[in-house]
Amino acid sequence: MSIPSSDAEALVGALADDGIVTSSRDGNLRVSLHGYNDDRDIDRLMAGLARHRHLLA
């Protein structure tokens, strides 16, 4: 999943500080969910995006 960001590298770093592993692709935040991710992981991601919403486009 790609999420538009005004500064994808800063968002990747901010989420990493929160313990959330993501990457950037073409100026967007890249999130890859897998079978081993559960609801708690999704909740942590959503909370991290909310905390750093100033970096979302």
PDB file of N, CA, C and O in Angstrom:
ATOM      1  N   MET A   1       0.836  -1.151   0.000  1.00  0.00           N
ATOM      2  CA  MET A   1       0.000   0.000   0.000  1.00  0.00           C
ATOM      3  C   MET A   1       0.896   1.234   0.000  1.00  0.00           C
ATOM      4  O   MET A   1       1.864   1.296   0.758  1.00  0.00           O
ATOM      5  N   SER A   2       0.589   2.192  -0.824  1.00  0.00           N
ATOM      6  CA  SER A   2       1.307   3.464  -0.865  1.00  0.00           C
ATOM      7  C   SER A   2       0.415   4.567  -0.323  1.00  0.00           C
ATOM      8  O   SER A   2      -0.764   4.659  -0.666  1.00  0.00           O
ATOM      9  N   ILE A   3       0.996   5.402   0.529  1.00  0.00           N
ATOM     10  CA  ILE A   3       0.270   6.502   1.157  1.00  0.00           C
ATOM     11  C   ILE A   3       0.988   7.794   0.802  1.00  0.00           C
ATOM     12  O   ILE A   3       2.177   7.924   1.093  1.00  0.00           O
ATOM     13  N   PRO A   4       0.307   8.753   0.182  1.00  0.00           N
ATOM     14  CA  PRO A   4       0.949  10.018  -0.178  1.00  0.00           C
ATOM     15  C   PRO A   4       1.503  10.740   1.049  1.00  0.00           C
ATOM     16  O   PRO A   4       0.866  10.793   2.101  1.00  0.00           O
ATOM     17  N   SER A   5       2.698  11.289   0.886  1.00  0.00           N
ATOM     18  CA  SER A   5       3.345  12.003   1.982  1.00  0.00           C
ATOM     19  C   SER A   5       4.011  13.264   1.459  1.00  0.00           C
ATOM     20  O   SER A   5       4.507  13.299   0.333  1.00  0.00           O
ATOM     21  N   SER A   6       4.015  14.295   2.286  1.00  0.00           N
ATOM     22  CA  SER A   6       4.719  15.526   1.924  1.00  0.00           C
ATOM     23  C   SER A   6       6.220  15.367   2.111  1.00  0.00           C
ATOM     24  O   SER A   6       6.994  16.102   1.499  1.00  0.00           O
ATOM     25  N   ASP A   7       6.654  14.407   2.958  1.00  0.00           N
ATOM     26  CA  ASP A   7       8.070  14.108   3.177  1.00  0.00           C
ATOM     27  C   ASP A   7       8.180  12.647   3.605  1.00  0.00           C
ATOM     28  O   ASP A   7       8.225  12.331   4.794  1.00  0.00           O
ATOM     29  N   ALA A   8       8.223  11.766   2.608  1.00  0.00           N
ATOM     30  CA  ALA A   8       8.193  10.327   2.875  1.00  0.00           C
ATOM     31  C   ALA A   8       9.370   9.870   3.728  1.00  0.00           C
ATOM     32  O   ALA A   8       9.198   9.027   4.608  1.00  0.00           O
ATOM     33  N   GLU A   9      10.564  10.411   3.484  1.00  0.00           N
ATOM     34  CA  GLU A   9      11.732   9.986   4.259  1.00  0.00           C
ATOM     35  C   GLU A   9      11.578  10.359   5.729  1.00  0.00           C
ATOM     36  O   GLU A   9      11.910   9.563   6.608  1.00  0.00           O
ATOM     37  N   ALA A  10      11.082  11.554   6.001  1.00  0.00           N
ATOM     38  CA  ALA A  10      10.861  11.972   7.390  1.00  0.00           C
ATOM     39  C   ALA A  10       9.789  11.102   8.042  1.00  0.00           C
ATOM     40  O   ALA A  10       9.906  10.760   9.219  1.00  0.00           O
ATOM     41  N   LEU A  11       8.752  10.741   7.297  1.00  0.00           N
ATOM     42  CA  LEU A  11       7.691   9.906   7.843  1.00  0.00           C
ATOM     43  C   LEU A  11       8.195   8.506   8.127  1.00  0.00           C
ATOM     44  O   LEU A  11       7.858   7.928   9.160  1.00  0.00           O
ATOM     45  N   VAL A  12       8.996   7.949   7.231  1.00  0.00           N
ATOM     46  CA  VAL A  12       9.595   6.631   7.467  1.00  0.00           C
ATOM     47  C   VAL A  12      10.425   6.675   8.754  1.00  0.00           C
ATOM     48  O   VAL A  12      10.346   5.760   9.574  1.00  0.00           O
ATOM     49  N   GLY A  13      11.215   7.729   8.930  1.00  0.00           N
ATOM     50  CA  GLY A  13      12.032   7.865  10.129  1.00  0.00           C
ATOM     51  C   GLY A  13      11.206   8.027  11.392  1.00  0.00           C
ATOM     52  O   GLY A  13      11.516   7.425  12.420  1.00  0.00           O
ATOM     53  N   ALA A  14      10.161   8.833  11.324  1.00  0.00           N
ATOM     54  CA  ALA A  14       9.302   9.048  12.491  1.00  0.00           C
ATOM     55  C   ALA A  14       8.600   7.756  12.894  1.00  0.00           C
ATOM     56  O   ALA A  14       8.506   7.435  14.078  1.00  0.00           O
ATOM     57  N   LEU A  15       8.108   7.015  11.897  1.00  0.00           N
ATOM     58  CA  LEU A  15       7.455   5.749  12.205  1.00  0.00           C
ATOM     59  C   LEU A  15       8.465   4.727  12.735  1.00  0.00           C
ATOM     60  O   LEU A  15       8.135   3.930  13.613  1.00  0.00           O
ATOM     61  N   ALA A  16       9.678   4.747  12.213  1.00  0.00           N
ATOM     62  CA  ALA A  16      10.720   3.846  12.719  1.00  0.00           C
ATOM     63  C   ALA A  16      10.998   4.138  14.187  1.00  0.00           C
ATOM     64  O   ALA A  16      11.194   3.214  14.977  1.00  0.00           O
ATOM     65  N   ASP A  17      11.017   5.414  14.560  1.00  0.00           N
ATOM     66  CA  ASP A  17      11.200   5.778  15.967  1.00  0.00           C
ATOM     67  C   ASP A  17      10.078   5.222  16.837  1.00  0.00           C
ATOM     68  O   ASP A  17      10.269   4.986  18.030  1.00  0.00           O
ATOM     69  N   ASP A  18       8.909   5.013  16.237  1.00  0.00           N
ATOM     70  CA  ASP A  18       7.761   4.428  16.933  1.00  0.00           C
ATOM     71  C   ASP A  18       7.784   2.897  16.873  1.00  0.00           C
ATOM     72  O   ASP A  18       6.887   2.244  17.407  1.00  0.00           O
ATOM     73  N   GLY A  19       8.806   2.323  16.224  1.00  0.00           N
ATOM     74  CA  GLY A  19       8.900   0.867  16.107  1.00  0.00           C
ATOM     75  C   GLY A  19       8.086   0.286  14.974  1.00  0.00           C
ATOM     76  O   GLY A  19       7.773  -0.904  14.977  1.00  0.00           O
ATOM     77  N   ILE A  20       7.737   1.118  13.998  1.00  0.00           N
ATOM     78  CA  ILE A  20       6.931   0.686  12.850  1.00  0.00           C
ATOM     79  C   ILE A  20       7.822   0.716  11.619  1.00  0.00           C
ATOM     80  O   ILE A  20       8.354   1.765  11.257  1.00  0.00           O
ATOM     81  N   VAL A  21       7.985  -0.433  10.975  1.00  0.00           N
ATOM     82  CA  VAL A  21       8.870  -0.560   9.821  1.00  0.00           C
ATOM     83  C   VAL A  21       8.088  -0.282   8.540  1.00  0.00           C
ATOM     84  O   VAL A  21       7.116  -0.970   8.230  1.00  0.00           O
ATOM     85  N   THR A  22       8.527   0.730   7.807  1.00  0.00           N
ATOM     86  CA  THR A  22       7.947   1.082   6.510  1.00  0.00           C
ATOM     87  C   THR A  22       9.099   1.444   5.586  1.00  0.00           C
ATOM     88  O   THR A  22      10.263   1.326   5.967  1.00  0.00           O
ATOM     89  N   SER A  23       8.785   1.879   4.390  1.00  0.00           N
ATOM     90  CA  SER A  23       9.805   2.367   3.454  1.00  0.00           C
ATOM     91  C   SER A  23       9.169   3.459   2.599  1.00  0.00           C
ATOM     92  O   SER A  23       7.982   3.757   2.722  1.00  0.00           O
ATOM     93  N   SER A  24       9.978   4.038   1.742  1.00  0.00           N
ATOM     94  CA  SER A  24       9.441   5.042   0.823  1.00  0.00           C
ATOM     95  C   SER A  24       9.652   4.578  -0.603  1.00  0.00           C
ATOM     96  O   SER A  24      10.655   3.939  -0.923  1.00  0.00           O
ATOM     97  N   ARG A  25       8.695   4.907  -1.452  1.00  0.00           N
ATOM     98  CA  ARG A  25       8.754   4.596  -2.880  1.00  0.00           C
ATOM     99  C   ARG A  25       8.156   5.767  -3.639  1.00  0.00           C
ATOM    100  O   ARG A  25       7.007   6.146  -3.412  1.00  0.00           O
ATOM    101  N   ASP A  26       8.934   6.329  -4.531  1.00  0.00           N
ATOM    102  CA  ASP A  26       8.436   7.403  -5.403  1.00  0.00           C
ATOM    103  C   ASP A  26       7.782   8.539  -4.618  1.00  0.00           C
ATOM    104  O   ASP A  26       6.770   9.090  -5.051  1.00  0.00           O
ATOM    105  N   GLY A  27       8.357   8.890  -3.466  1.00  0.00           N
ATOM    106  CA  GLY A  27       7.838  10.001  -2.676  1.00  0.00           C
ATOM    107  C   GLY A  27       6.630   9.673  -1.822  1.00  0.00           C
ATOM    108  O   GLY A  27       6.031  10.564  -1.220  1.00  0.00           O
ATOM    109  N   ASN A  28       6.271   8.404  -1.765  1.00  0.00           N
ATOM    110  CA  ASN A  28       5.136   7.957  -0.958  1.00  0.00           C
ATOM    111  C   ASN A  28       5.613   7.039   0.157  1.00  0.00           C
ATOM    112  O   ASN A  28       6.684   6.439   0.063  1.00  0.00           O
ATOM    113  N   LEU A  29       4.817   6.933   1.208  1.00  0.00           N
ATOM    114  CA  LEU A  29       5.075   5.956   2.254  1.00  0.00           C
ATOM    115  C   LEU A  29       4.634   4.596   1.744  1.00  0.00           C
ATOM    116  O   LEU A  29       3.538   4.462   1.201  1.00  0.00           O
ATOM    117  N   ARG A  30       5.469   3.596   1.912  1.00  0.00           N
ATOM    118  CA  ARG A  30       5.140   2.234   1.480  1.00  0.00           C
ATOM    119  C   ARG A  30       4.940   1.383   2.717  1.00  0.00           C
ATOM    120  O   ARG A  30       5.827   1.288   3.566  1.00  0.00           O
ATOM    121  N   VAL A  31       3.773   0.763   2.819  1.00  0.00           N
ATOM    122  CA  VAL A  31       3.429  -0.123   3.932  1.00  0.00           C
ATOM    123  C   VAL A  31       3.129  -1.495   3.348  1.00  0.00           C
ATOM    124  O   VAL A  31       2.312  -1.620   2.435  1.00  0.00           O
ATOM    125  N   SER A  32       3.789  -2.527   3.873  1.00  0.00           N
ATOM    126  CA  SER A  32       3.553  -3.891   3.399  1.00  0.00           C
ATOM    127  C   SER A  32       3.037  -4.736   4.550  1.00  0.00           C
ATOM    128  O   SER A  32       3.756  -4.988   5.517  1.00  0.00           O
ATOM    129  N   LEU A  33       1.811  -5.163   4.443  1.00  0.00           N
ATOM    130  CA  LEU A  33       1.214  -6.032   5.449  1.00  0.00           C
ATOM    131  C   LEU A  33       1.342  -7.480   5.002  1.00  0.00           C
ATOM    132  O   LEU A  33       1.307  -7.777   3.808  1.00  0.00           O
ATOM    133  N   HIS A  34       1.491  -8.372   5.964  1.00  0.00           N
ATOM    134  CA  HIS A  34       1.667  -9.786   5.674  1.00  0.00           C
ATOM    135  C   HIS A  34       0.723 -10.610   6.545  1.00  0.00           C
ATOM    136  O   HIS A  34       0.042 -10.077   7.421  1.00  0.00           O
ATOM    137  N   GLY A  35       0.694 -11.893   6.295  1.00  0.00           N
ATOM    138  CA  GLY A  35      -0.185 -12.797   7.036  1.00  0.00           C
ATOM    139  C   GLY A  35       0.084 -12.824   8.524  1.00  0.00           C
ATOM    140  O   GLY A  35      -0.812 -13.129   9.311  1.00  0.00           O
ATOM    141  N   TYR A  36       1.301 -12.510   8.919  1.00  0.00           N
ATOM    142  CA  TYR A  36       1.629 -12.542  10.349  1.00  0.00           C
ATOM    143  C   TYR A  36       1.268 -11.240  11.065  1.00  0.00           C
ATOM    144  O   TYR A  36       1.343 -11.180  12.292  1.00  0.00           O
ATOM    145  N   ASN A  37       0.883 -10.204  10.333  1.00  0.00           N
ATOM    146  CA  ASN A  37       0.423  -8.973  10.977  1.00  0.00           C
ATOM    147  C   ASN A  37      -0.982  -9.194  11.521  1.00  0.00           C
ATOM    148  O   ASN A  37      -1.794  -9.896  10.918  1.00  0.00           O
ATOM    149  N   ASP A  38      -1.253  -8.586  12.666  1.00  0.00           N
ATOM    150  CA  ASP A  38      -2.576  -8.729  13.257  1.00  0.00           C
ATOM    151  C   ASP A  38      -3.192  -7.348  13.506  1.00  0.00           C
ATOM    152  O   ASP A  38      -2.616  -6.322  13.144  1.00  0.00           O
ATOM    153  N   ASP A  39      -4.349  -7.345  14.118  1.00  0.00           N
ATOM    154  CA  ASP A  39      -5.073  -6.097  14.361  1.00  0.00           C
ATOM    155  C   ASP A  39      -4.249  -5.095  15.164  1.00  0.00           C
ATOM    156  O   ASP A  39      -4.354  -3.889  14.938  1.00  0.00           O
ATOM    157  N   ARG A  40      -3.439  -5.575  16.091  1.00  0.00           N
ATOM    158  CA  ARG A  40      -2.621  -4.672  16.898  1.00  0.00           C
ATOM    159  C   ARG A  40      -1.613  -3.930  16.026  1.00  0.00           C
ATOM    160  O   ARG A  40      -1.351  -2.746  16.243  1.00  0.00           O
ATOM    161  N   ASP A  41      -1.041  -4.635  15.029  1.00  0.00           N
ATOM    162  CA  ASP A  41      -0.101  -3.991  14.119  1.00  0.00           C
ATOM    163  C   ASP A  41      -0.788  -2.892  13.315  1.00  0.00           C
ATOM    164  O   ASP A  41      -0.231  -1.810  13.126  1.00  0.00           O
ATOM    165  N   ILE A  42      -1.982  -3.171  12.850  1.00  0.00           N
ATOM    166  CA  ILE A  42      -2.745  -2.175  12.090  1.00  0.00           C
ATOM    167  C   ILE A  42      -3.077  -0.980  12.983  1.00  0.00           C
ATOM    168  O   ILE A  42      -2.967   0.169  12.556  1.00  0.00           O
ATOM    169  N   ASP A  43      -3.481  -1.253  14.211  1.00  0.00           N
ATOM    170  CA  ASP A  43      -3.790  -0.170  15.153  1.00  0.00           C
ATOM    171  C   ASP A  43      -2.560   0.691  15.419  1.00  0.00           C
ATOM    172  O   ASP A  43      -2.668   1.915  15.483  1.00  0.00           O
ATOM    173  N   ARG A  44      -1.388   0.066  15.577  1.00  0.00           N
ATOM    174  CA  ARG A  44      -0.150   0.817  15.807  1.00  0.00           C
ATOM    175  C   ARG A  44       0.187   1.681  14.601  1.00  0.00           C
ATOM    176  O   ARG A  44       0.604   2.829  14.754  1.00  0.00           O
ATOM    177  N   LEU A  45       0.007   1.129  13.393  1.00  0.00           N
ATOM    178  CA  LEU A  45       0.261   1.897  12.176  1.00  0.00           C
ATOM    179  C   LEU A  45      -0.674   3.097  12.100  1.00  0.00           C
ATOM    180  O   LEU A  45      -0.233   4.216  11.836  1.00  0.00           O
ATOM    181  N   MET A  46      -1.957   2.868  12.328  1.00  0.00           N
ATOM    182  CA  MET A  46      -2.930   3.960  12.247  1.00  0.00           C
ATOM    183  C   MET A  46      -2.632   5.034  13.299  1.00  0.00           C
ATOM    184  O   MET A  46      -2.744   6.226  13.011  1.00  0.00           O
ATOM    185  N   ALA A  47      -2.257   4.626  14.504  1.00  0.00           N
ATOM    186  CA  ALA A  47      -1.913   5.597  15.552  1.00  0.00           C
ATOM    187  C   ALA A  47      -0.664   6.379  15.155  1.00  0.00           C
ATOM    188  O   ALA A  47      -0.585   7.586  15.385  1.00  0.00           O
ATOM    189  N   GLY A  48       0.313   5.690  14.558  1.00  0.00           N
ATOM    190  CA  GLY A  48       1.522   6.376  14.100  1.00  0.00           C
ATOM    191  C   GLY A  48       1.228   7.375  13.003  1.00  0.00           C
ATOM    192  O   GLY A  48       1.773   8.479  13.005  1.00  0.00           O
ATOM    193  N   LEU A  49       0.372   7.002  12.066  1.00  0.00           N
ATOM    194  CA  LEU A  49       0.000   7.940  10.996  1.00  0.00           C
ATOM    195  C   LEU A  49      -0.742   9.142  11.575  1.00  0.00           C
ATOM    196  O   LEU A  49      -0.541  10.271  11.125  1.00  0.00           O
ATOM    197  N   ALA A  50      -1.591   8.908  12.560  1.00  0.00           N
ATOM    198  CA  ALA A  50      -2.313  10.012  13.194  1.00  0.00           C
ATOM    199  C   ALA A  50      -1.329  10.946  13.913  1.00  0.00           C
ATOM    200  O   ALA A  50      -1.457  12.167  13.834  1.00  0.00           O
ATOM    201  N   ARG A  51      -0.344  10.359  14.617  1.00  0.00           N
ATOM    202  CA  ARG A  51       0.644  11.148  15.353  1.00  0.00           C
ATOM    203  C   ARG A  51       1.471  12.014  14.415  1.00  0.00           C
ATOM    204  O   ARG A  51       1.863  13.126  14.769  1.00  0.00           O
ATOM    205  N   HIS A  52       1.733  11.503  13.226  1.00  0.00           N
ATOM    206  CA  HIS A  52       2.622  12.193  12.278  1.00  0.00           C
ATOM    207  C   HIS A  52       1.851  12.694  11.053  1.00  0.00           C
ATOM    208  O   HIS A  52       2.404  12.800   9.958  1.00  0.00           O
ATOM    209  N   ARG A  53       0.575  12.998  11.255  1.00  0.00           N
ATOM    210  CA  ARG A  53      -0.288  13.401  10.133  1.00  0.00           C
ATOM    211  C   ARG A  53       0.223  14.657   9.426  1.00  0.00           C
ATOM    212  O   ARG A  53      -0.122  14.891   8.267  1.00  0.00           O
ATOM    213  N   HIS A  54       1.026  15.456  10.094  1.00  0.00           N
ATOM    214  CA  HIS A  54       1.579  16.648   9.436  1.00  0.00           C
ATOM    215  C   HIS A  54       2.523  16.270   8.279  1.00  0.00           C
ATOM    216  O   HIS A  54       2.872  17.122   7.462  1.00  0.00           O
ATOM    217  N   LEU A  55       2.934  14.990   8.212  1.00  0.00           N
ATOM    218  CA  LEU A  55       3.806  14.529   7.128  1.00  0.00           C
ATOM    219  C   LEU A  55       3.024  13.825   6.022  1.00  0.00           C
ATOM    220  O   LEU A  55       3.615  13.336   5.059  1.00  0.00           O
ATOM    221  N   LEU A  56       1.711  13.774   6.155  1.00  0.00           N
ATOM    222  CA  LEU A  56       0.876  13.176   5.110  1.00  0.00           C
ATOM    223  C   LEU A  56       0.480  14.267   4.112  1.00  0.00           C
ATOM    224  O   LEU A  56       0.285  15.427   4.475  1.00  0.00           O
ATOM    225  N   ALA A  57       0.369  13.863   2.856  1.00  0.00           N
ATOM    226  CA  ALA A  57      -0.009  14.829   1.802  1.00  0.00           C
ATOM    227  C   ALA A  57      -1.500  15.003   1.761  1.00  0.00           C
ATOM    228  O   ALA A  57      -2.010  15.771   0.946  1.00  0.00           O
TER     229      ALA A  57
END
